[in-house]
Amino acid sequence: MSLVLVSHSKSLAEGLRDMVVQVAGEGVRVAAAGGTADGRLGTNAEAIVDTLRDILTDSADGVLVLLDLGSAWLSVEMALEELSETERARVRVSEAPLVEGAVLAAVQASVGGTLSEVAAAAAGAASMSKAPGGSLNA
């Protein structure tokens, strides 16, 4: 199982990748595709497709893609169109929050989760509270 993290910020994607690898260990392959080709904020469909192809080569179990903002979805869709049908069948795109979803997905992948289980773990992050005890005391 592998993860691809897509962000408008190269620094954010790479920093999150480093964090996720520390949490999940080296057994989970995590790749980052962030920023534009010229280093600005934005997403780059070409970089995403290159990252997906690279990671698909090494991942027999599939790839979960997590992204930071809705507009990144368009770049991911364009990248998926460039993949073969066989490659696309091994990729799932998550609507989970990027940071929490990536951490939960990586932990599930590290214990041998399937693509469906890893995607479900990531999706569960959408309902997680960040406040201790699950409630905001404001």
C-alpha positions as CSV (number, residue, x, y, z in Angstrom):
1,M,0.0,0.0,0.0
2,S,1.2,3.4,-0.9
3,L,0.1,7.0,-0.5
4,V,0.4,10.0,-2.7
5,L,0.0,13.4,-1.0
6,V,-1.1,16.3,-3.3
7,S,-0.8,19.8,-2.1
8,H,-0.7,23.3,-3.5
9,S,2.5,23.7,-1.5
10,K,5.6,21.6,-2.2
11,S,6.8,22.3,1.4
12,L,3.6,21.2,2.9
13,A,3.4,18.0,0.9
14,E,7.1,17.1,1.6
15,G,6.8,17.9,5.3
16,L,3.7,15.8,5.6
17,R,5.4,13.0,3.8
18,D,8.3,13.1,6.3
19,M,5.8,13.1,9.2
20,V,3.8,10.2,7.8
21,V,6.9,8.1,7.2
22,Q,7.9,8.6,10.8
23,V,4.5,7.5,12.1
24,A,4.0,4.6,9.8
25,G,7.6,3.4,9.2
26,E,9.5,2.6,6.1
27,G,7.1,-0.2,5.0
28,V,4.6,2.3,3.7
29,R,5.7,4.1,0.6
30,V,4.6,7.8,0.7
31,A,5.2,10.2,-2.2
32,A,4.6,13.9,-2.4
33,A,3.4,16.0,-5.4
34,G,3.2,19.6,-4.5
35,G,3.4,23.1,-6.0
36,T,3.8,24.1,-9.6
37,A,6.7,23.3,-11.9
38,D,8.1,26.8,-11.4
39,G,7.9,26.6,-7.6
40,R,4.8,28.6,-7.0
41,L,1.7,27.6,-5.1
42,G,-0.6,25.4,-7.1
43,T,-0.8,21.9,-8.4
44,N,0.7,20.3,-11.5
45,A,-1.1,17.4,-13.2
46,E,2.1,16.3,-15.0
47,A,4.0,16.0,-11.6
48,I,1.1,14.1,-10.2
49,V,1.0,11.6,-13.1
50,D,4.7,11.1,-12.9
51,T,4.5,10.5,-9.1
52,L,1.6,8.1,-9.6
53,R,3.4,6.1,-12.3
54,D,6.6,5.9,-10.2
55,I,4.7,4.7,-7.1
56,L,2.5,2.3,-9.0
57,T,5.7,0.6,-10.3
58,D,6.6,-0.3,-6.8
59,S,3.2,-0.9,-5.2
60,A,1.3,-4.0,-6.0
61,D,-1.4,-3.3,-3.5
62,G,-2.6,0.1,-4.8
63,V,-2.3,3.8,-4.1
64,L,-4.4,6.2,-2.1
65,V,-4.3,9.8,-3.1
66,L,-5.0,12.5,-0.6
67,L,-5.2,16.2,-1.4
68,D,-5.3,19.5,0.3
69,L,-8.0,21.6,-1.4
70,G,-10.9,21.0,-3.8
71,S,-9.1,22.6,-6.8
72,A,-6.4,20.0,-6.5
73,W,-9.0,17.4,-7.5
74,L,-9.0,18.9,-11.0
75,S,-5.3,18.2,-11.4
76,V,-5.6,14.7,-9.9
77,E,-8.5,14.0,-12.4
78,M,-6.3,15.2,-15.3
79,A,-3.4,13.0,-14.0
80,L,-5.7,10.0,-13.8
81,E,-6.8,10.5,-17.4
82,E,-3.2,10.0,-18.4
83,L,-2.9,6.6,-16.7
84,S,-3.9,3.4,-18.4
85,E,-7.1,1.7,-17.3
86,T,-5.1,-0.9,-15.4
87,E,-3.2,1.8,-13.6
88,R,-6.3,3.8,-12.7
89,A,-7.9,0.6,-11.3
90,R,-5.2,0.6,-8.6
91,V,-5.7,4.2,-7.5
92,R,-8.3,5.6,-5.2
93,V,-8.7,9.3,-4.4
94,S,-9.8,10.3,-0.9
95,E,-11.9,13.3,0.2
96,A,-10.4,12.9,3.7
97,P,-8.6,15.9,5.4
98,L,-5.1,15.8,4.2
99,V,-3.1,15.7,7.4
100,E,-5.3,13.6,9.6
101,G,-6.3,11.4,6.7
102,A,-2.7,10.7,5.7
103,V,-1.7,9.8,9.2
104,L,-4.6,7.4,9.7
105,A,-4.2,5.9,6.2
106,A,-0.5,5.3,6.8
107,V,-1.1,3.6,10.1
108,Q,-3.7,1.3,8.5
109,A,-1.4,0.6,5.6
110,S,1.5,-0.2,8.1
111,V,-0.5,-3.0,9.6
112,G,-1.3,-4.6,6.2
113,G,-4.6,-2.9,5.4
114,T,-6.1,-3.3,1.9
115,L,-6.7,-0.3,-0.3
116,S,-10.3,-0.2,0.8
117,E,-9.3,-0.4,4.5
118,V,-6.7,2.3,4.1
119,A,-9.2,4.5,2.3
120,A,-11.8,3.9,5.0
121,A,-9.3,4.8,7.7
122,A,-8.5,8.1,5.9
123,A,-12.2,8.9,5.5
124,G,-12.7,8.4,9.2
125,A,-10.5,11.4,9.8
126,A,-13.3,13.7,8.6
127,S,-15.2,13.1,11.8
128,M,-12.3,13.3,14.3
129,S,-12.3,16.0,16.9
130,K,-9.0,17.8,17.5
131,A,-10.1,18.9,21.0
132,P,-9.1,16.7,24.0
133,G,-12.2,14.6,25.0
134,G,-13.8,15.4,21.6
135,S,-15.4,18.6,22.5
136,L,-14.5,22.3,22.1
137,N,-14.4,24.2,25.3
138,A,-14.7,27.6,23.9
